[in-house]
Amino acid sequence: MKIRPATEADIAAAARVAEASYRVAFATILEPEALAGRTAAVFALRFAAVLPGLRVAERDGAILGFSLLTGQHIDMLFIDPAAQGTGAGTMLLAEAEVRGAVSLECFRDNHPARRFYERHGWRVTRAYARELAGRVRDFVFYEKQSAELDIAAAAPAP
């Protein structure tokens, strides 16, 4: 398996992963009508507009998952439900951290994702509610110090 920058040719596959992942991960969090609006076509339009921030996990030519960074924030990290447990999520998260990712947002009730991030050293820094898909939803905000900050914090003061 390898992590690489996405190309235009990857957009459709990444969008299909996003749609499938959304439907599985958020089935108990979002209403069916909210999930219905999260189609591969909608994701493909978004990915085309932000292609430089998109990375894919690929094995034998198949896209297993993807991450999307905006600046130092992880906007999305999803794995095809059929590829859960393959290590693709861990590899995508590690690659995002190497690129400088220090924050992400997660549904408060997305317990599998929260366990994943916490297992990898991410910590909740605040909880809040905001509008998404026509309703106010509960979220948590995660942060993780970058390697440079870890090194600077460990260095003795001059």
C-alpha positions in Angstrom: 0.0 0.0 0.0 1.2 3.5 -0.7 0.0 7.0 0.1 0.4 9.5 -2.8 -1.0 12.8 -4.0 -4.4 12.4 -5.7 -4.7 13.0 -9.4 -7.7 14.0 -11.5 -8.1 10.3 -12.4 -8.5 9.5 -8.7 -11.4 11.9 -8.0 -14.2 9.5 -8.9 -12.8 6.6 -6.8 -12.2 8.9 -3.8 -15.7 10.3 -4.1 -17.2 6.8 -4.1 -15.1 6.0 -1.0 -16.4 9.2 0.6 -20.1 8.4 -0.1 -19.8 4.8 1.1 -17.9 5.8 4.2 -20.3 8.6 5.1 -23.3 6.2 4.9 -21.6 3.7 7.2 -19.8 6.0 9.7 -22.7 8.4 10.1 -25.7 6.1 9.8 -26.6 6.6 13.5 -25.6 10.3 13.6 -27.3 11.8 10.5 -30.8 11.4 9.3 -31.3 9.5 6.0 -32.3 12.7 4.2 -29.0 14.3 5.3 -27.0 11.3 4.1 -28.9 11.3 0.8 -27.3 14.7 -0.1 -23.8 13.3 0.4 -23.4 11.7 -3.0 -20.3 10.7 -4.9 -21.1 13.5 -7.4 -21.1 16.1 -4.6 -17.8 14.8 -3.2 -16.3 14.7 -6.7 -17.0 18.4 -7.2 -15.5 19.3 -3.9 -12.4 17.1 -4.6 -11.8 18.7 -8.0 -11.7 22.1 -6.3 -9.2 21.1 -3.6 -7.1 18.5 -5.4 -3.7 19.7 -4.1 -4.8 18.9 -0.5 -6.1 15.4 -1.4 -4.0 12.2 -0.8 -5.1 8.6 -1.5 -4.2 5.3 0.0 -3.7 2.9 -2.9 -3.1 -0.9 -3.2 -2.8 -2.7 -6.4 -4.4 0.2 -8.3 -7.4 0.4 -6.0 -8.2 3.5 -3.8 -8.7 2.3 -0.2 -9.1 5.7 1.4 -8.2 9.3 1.3 -7.3 12.4 3.4 -8.0 16.0 2.7 -6.0 18.8 4.3 -6.7 22.5 4.3 -3.7 24.2 5.7 -2.9 22.3 8.8 -6.4 21.0 9.4 -7.6 17.5 8.4 -11.0 18.2 6.7 -11.6 14.6 5.8 -10.1 11.2 6.4 -12.1 8.2 5.2 -11.5 4.6 4.4 -13.7 2.4 2.2 -15.8 0.3 4.6 -14.5 -2.8 2.8 -10.9 -1.7 3.6 -11.3 -1.1 7.3 -8.5 -2.6 9.3 -5.9 -2.6 6.5 -3.8 0.1 8.0 -4.8 2.6 5.4 -6.2 5.0 7.9 -3.1 4.9 10.1 -0.9 5.5 7.1 -3.1 8.4 5.8 -3.1 10.0 9.3 0.7 9.7 9.7 1.2 11.2 6.2 -1.1 14.1 7.1 0.9 14.7 10.3 4.1 14.8 8.3 2.5 17.4 6.1 1.9 19.5 9.2 -1.7 18.5 10.3 -2.4 19.7 13.8 -6.2 19.8 14.0 -9.4 18.1 13.0 -13.1 18.0 13.8 -15.2 15.0 14.6 -18.8 14.3 15.4 -19.1 13.9 19.2 -20.9 10.6 18.8 -18.5 9.1 16.2 -16.9 6.8 18.8 -14.9 4.6 16.4 -13.2 7.7 14.8 -12.6 9.2 18.2 -10.9 6.0 19.5 -8.8 6.0 16.3 -7.6 9.6 16.7 -7.0 9.2 20.5 -5.0 6.0 19.9 -2.7 8.0 17.7 -2.1 10.8 20.2 -4.8 13.3 19.2 -6.5 15.1 22.1 -9.9 16.9 22.4 -9.4 20.5 23.1 -13.0 21.7 22.9 -16.6 20.5 22.4 -19.2 22.7 20.6 -22.3 22.6 18.4 -22.7 24.0 14.9 -25.1 23.7 12.0 -24.6 20.9 9.5 -27.2 19.5 7.1 -30.0 21.7 8.4 -29.5 20.9 12.1 -27.3 21.9 15.0 -24.9 19.0 15.6 -22.4 18.2 18.4 -18.7 18.1 17.5 -15.3 17.8 19.2 -12.2 19.5 18.0 -8.9 17.6 18.2 -5.4 18.9 18.2 -2.0 17.3 18.0 1.3 19.1 18.4 3.4 18.9 15.3 6.8 17.2 15.5 8.5 20.6 15.3 6.6 21.9 18.3 7.4 18.7 20.2 11.1 19.2 19.5 11.0 22.9 20.4 9.1 22.1 23.6 11.7 19.5 24.6 14.7 21.8 23.9 16.3 23.4 27.0 15.6 27.1 27.3 18.6 29.3 26.3 
